[in-house]
Amino acid sequence: MKTIWTAVLLLTLMIVSAIPSSAYVHHRHYYRSHAAYVRHRRHMKTVKRVGVGAAGGAAIGALAGGGKGAAIGGLVGAGAGALYDRHKKHEGRY
């Protein structure tokens, strides 16, 4: 039963991560300048990527090893999310 839930969770995470960010509903916030908006958006993307990685890692860790596995999985997932964010921010730069 645990392997079925793990497989379902992994498939769900893969499908959700494949949805382009343009598919999400964005709320408009009015900032003083465009540069302030870009800075805010950049940080919010980082928070989202690290948070999703931590949540996914914690969920998989909880299924694999209980409470201690959830903590370890959350840390590993957050690290993976941070690496992915760094990769996306430096994509296309030489």
DAWOJO-V943628 format. One record per residue. BURIAL is # if it has 24 or more other C-alpha atoms within 12 Angstrom, else .. D_LAST is the distance of its C-alpha to the last C-alpha in Angstrom with 1 decimal. Layout:
# DAWOJO-V943628
{{BURIAL,D_LAST} {BURIAL,D_LAST}}
This chain:
# DAWOJO-V943628
{{.,46.7} {.,43.8} {.,41.8} {.,42.4} {.,41.2} {.,38.1} {.,37.4} {.,38.1} {.,35.8} {.,32.9} {.,33.4} {.,33.6} {.,30.4} {.,28.6} {.,30.2} {.,29.5} {.,25.8} {.,25.6} {.,27.1} {.,24.6} {.,24.6} {.,26.1} {.,29.2} {.,30.0} {.,32.3} {.,30.8} {.,33.2} {.,32.8} {.,32.9} {.,33.4} {.,31.6} {.,32.3} {.,29.0} {.,26.1} {.,23.7} {.,26.0} {.,25.9} {.,22.1} {.,22.1} {.,24.9} {.,23.4} {.,20.1} {.,22.4} {.,24.7} {.,22.0} {#,21.2} {.,24.9} {.,25.5} {#,22.9} {#,24.2} {#,27.7} {#,27.6} {#,26.2} {#,29.0} {#,31.7} {#,30.8} {#,30.7} {#,34.0} {#,35.7} {#,34.8} {#,35.7} {#,39.0} {#,40.0} {.,39.2} {.,40.6} {.,42.3} {.,41.7} {.,40.0} {.,37.8} {#,36.9} {#,35.8} {#,33.7} {#,32.2} {#,31.4} {#,29.6} {#,27.6} {#,26.9} {#,25.8} {#,23.4} {#,22.0} {#,21.7} {#,19.8} {.,17.3} {#,17.1} {#,16.7} {.,13.8} {.,12.1} {.,13.1} {.,12.1} {.,8.4} {.,8.4} {.,6.5} {.,3.8} {.,0.0}}
